[in-house]
Amino acid sequence: MKITAKPSSTIINKTGGWRTYVPKTDLNKCIGCGTCVRICPESVITMSPNQEGKPKPKTDLNYCKGCGLCAKECPVKAIDMELETK
């Protein structure tokens, strides 16, 4: 019996409904390094160009578990974990 899930398993199971904290990214502070994309255990953060064509992160909150690794590893602290209000 397995008690752990494989990485990226939330892509087939929406998990955003049970998280407590949600990542909020300050796109003005973000340098577009992609660290958050690489560190996300569920691969729910992607980089998309903004109006100036610079890469910025976008988080799919339907699948984000709210683990906070992206906020912890962001080199410029552009991501804060905020208590989610439902």
Residue, then its C-alpha position, 0 to 999 in steps of 0.5 A: m500500500k502506497i501512502t505517498a503520491k507521485p510528483s505531478s499527480t495533482i494534474i489529474n486530481k484537483t487539490g486546490g479546495w483543501r489547501t490553507y495557504v495560497p501563493k500570491t506573486d508580486l509580479n513587479k518584484c518578480i525577476g522571472c528567474g523561473t525558480c518557482v517553476r523548477i521547485c514546485p513539486e506538482s508542476v502547477i507554475t508556468m512562465s508566461p510573457n507579460q505585456e513587455g514580453k518578460p517571463k512571469p509566473k502563473t500558478d494554476l490554483n485549481y491544483c496548487k496544494g499551498c505547500g509554500l516551497c515557491a515562496k521559500e525558494c524565491p530569491v527576491k521574495a516575490i511570493d507570499m503565502e497568504l491565508e486563503t479565504k473561501 
